[in-house]
Amino acid sequence: MSRETTPSQTVGPFFTIGLLWEDGPFVVPDGTEGAVRIGGRVLDGAGDPVPDALVETWQADPDGRYDHPDDPRGRPDGFRGFARCTTADDGRWQIVTRKPGPVPAADGGTQAPHLAVSLFARGLLNRLVTRIYFGDEVAANAADPVLGLLDQDRRDTLVAGPVEGGYEIDLRLQGARETAFFRI
């Protein structure tokens, strides 16, 4: 038996084969009143694009209700809140949705409007989990209990900046300005 290390293996790229989602990146159909585009790039530790990643988002509707039977306020009518988008060769991803409303926090307060994000990419054995908040929700973000747990210099890695027609944020896997990911 040899004591040499074995070659490393990466996961994927197989996301476009095994994880297709019927509606893909569309939480709402393109052209829906109030629809916004939320996107950016997935970048590796060197700042290079990751062309074979998968970004999943789940969110509340504009009234802050989730399409989930445990939401005590009732499920939204016809709003699933889920999207799945693979990245392009330049690492870009984009979903079309409606901006979520604030949701209740465990302490009885309110969480700022946000998207829950799962990120899958080559070399990752487990998904990465984070959130995307909105740069034009300054007061709500300042009071958000989850953002409040992060050091001040890490909070803005979760805040998408407003751009024409929506919001943009880069998801950085490592290195300078690495996105804050959560242990779950």
C-alpha positions in Angstrom: 0.0 0.0 0.0 1.3 3.4 -1.0 1.3 6.4 1.4 1.1 8.9 -1.4 -1.8 11.2 -1.5 -4.5 10.4 -4.0 -5.5 12.9 -6.7 -8.2 15.3 -5.8 -11.6 15.0 -7.4 -14.1 17.7 -8.0 -17.9 17.6 -8.1 -19.4 18.2 -11.5 -19.8 20.0 -13.8 -23.1 18.3 -14.0 -25.6 20.9 -12.9 -27.2 21.5 -16.2 -27.7 17.8 -16.6 -29.2 16.7 -13.3 -30.6 19.8 -11.7 -32.8 21.4 -14.3 -35.8 23.3 -13.0 -38.9 23.8 -15.2 -39.1 27.5 -14.7 -35.3 28.0 -14.5 -34.4 31.5 -13.5 -38.0 32.8 -13.6 -39.8 33.2 -10.3 -42.3 35.2 -12.3 -42.6 35.4 -16.1 -40.6 38.0 -17.8 -42.6 41.2 -18.3 -44.7 40.7 -15.0 -45.7 44.0 -13.5 -43.2 44.8 -10.8 -40.6 42.2 -11.9 -37.0 42.9 -11.2 -33.8 41.2 -12.3 -31.4 40.1 -9.7 -28.0 38.8 -10.8 -24.3 39.1 -10.8 -21.3 36.8 -11.2 -19.9 33.8 -9.3 -16.2 34.3 -8.9 -13.5 32.0 -7.5 -10.6 32.9 -5.1 -8.6 34.4 -7.9 -11.5 36.6 -9.1 -12.0 34.4 -12.2 -15.6 33.5 -13.3 -17.0 30.1 -12.4 -18.8 29.0 -15.6 -20.4 25.9 -14.2 -22.0 26.9 -10.9 -25.7 26.8 -10.0 -27.5 29.5 -8.0 -30.8 28.7 -6.3 -32.9 31.3 -4.6 -36.0 31.1 -2.4 -37.9 34.1 -1.2 -41.1 35.5 0.2 -43.6 37.3 -2.0 -43.9 41.2 -2.0 -46.2 40.9 1.1 -43.5 38.9 3.0 -45.4 35.5 2.7 -43.6 32.3 1.8 -45.0 29.5 -0.4 -44.8 27.1 2.5 -47.5 25.4 4.6 -45.8 26.5 7.8 -46.2 30.2 7.1 -49.0 31.1 9.5 -50.0 34.1 7.5 -51.1 31.9 4.6 -49.5 31.0 1.4 -49.3 33.5 -1.5 -51.5 32.9 -4.4 -49.5 31.6 -7.4 -46.1 32.8 -6.1 -43.6 29.9 -5.6 -40.6 32.1 -4.8 -38.0 29.6 -6.2 -35.6 29.9 -9.0 -32.6 28.0 -10.2 -30.0 29.4 -12.6 -26.7 28.1 -14.0 -23.9 30.4 -14.6 -22.7 31.4 -18.1 -19.1 31.1 -19.3 -18.4 34.5 -17.8 -19.8 33.4 -14.4 -23.0 35.5 -14.8 -26.3 34.4 -13.4 -29.7 36.2 -13.3 -33.2 35.6 -12.0 -36.4 37.4 -12.7 -38.6 37.9 -9.7 -40.6 40.4 -7.6 -38.8 42.0 -4.7 -39.7 40.3 -1.5 -41.3 42.0 1.5 -40.1 42.0 5.1 -40.7 38.8 7.0 -41.1 38.0 10.7 -38.1 37.3 12.8 -37.9 34.7 15.5 -37.7 37.4 18.2 -41.0 38.9 17.1 -39.3 41.7 15.1 -38.8 41.9 11.3 -36.2 40.7 8.9 -35.3 42.9 6.0 -36.4 41.8 2.6 -33.9 39.2 1.3 -33.4 36.1 -0.9 -32.2 32.9 0.6 -29.4 31.6 -1.7 -27.8 28.1 -2.2 -24.7 28.0 -4.3 -23.4 24.8 -5.9 -20.1 24.7 -7.8 -17.3 22.4 -8.8 -15.0 21.4 -6.0 -17.7 21.9 -3.4 -19.0 18.8 -1.6 -21.7 20.8 0.1 -23.7 23.7 -1.0 -22.9 27.2 0.2 -25.7 29.1 1.9 -26.1 32.9 2.1 -28.6 35.7 1.7 -29.0 38.6 -0.7 -30.3 41.9 0.8 -31.2 45.0 -1.1 -29.1 48.2 -1.1 -32.1 50.5 -1.1 -33.4 49.0 2.2 -30.9 50.9 4.4 -33.1 51.2 7.5 -34.4 47.6 7.3 -30.9 46.2 6.7 -29.6 48.1 9.7 -32.2 46.5 11.9 -32.0 43.0 10.4 -31.1 40.4 13.1 -29.1 38.2 10.7 -27.0 41.0 9.1 -26.5 42.2 12.7 -24.6 39.0 13.5 -21.9 39.8 10.9 -18.9 42.1 11.4 -19.6 45.4 9.8 -17.0 44.9 7.1 -18.7 41.6 6.0 -22.3 42.8 5.8 -22.0 44.5 2.5 -20.9 41.2 0.8 -24.6 40.3 1.1 -26.1 43.6 -0.2 -27.0 43.9 -3.9 -26.7 47.3 -5.4 -29.5 48.8 -7.4 -29.0 48.9 -11.1 -31.4 49.7 -13.9 -34.2 47.1 -13.9 -33.0 45.4 -10.7 -30.1 44.6 -8.5 -26.6 43.2 -8.9 -24.2 41.4 -6.6 -21.2 39.1 -7.1 -20.9 35.9 -5.1 -17.2 35.4 -4.3 -16.2 31.9 -3.2 -12.9 32.9 -1.6 -10.4 35.7 -1.3 -10.7 39.4 -1.0 -14.3 40.4 -0.5 -15.4 36.8 -0.1 -19.2 36.5 0.3 -20.3 35.8 3.9 -21.6 32.2 3.9 -23.5 30.6 6.7 -23.0 27.3 8.5 -26.2 25.3 8.6 
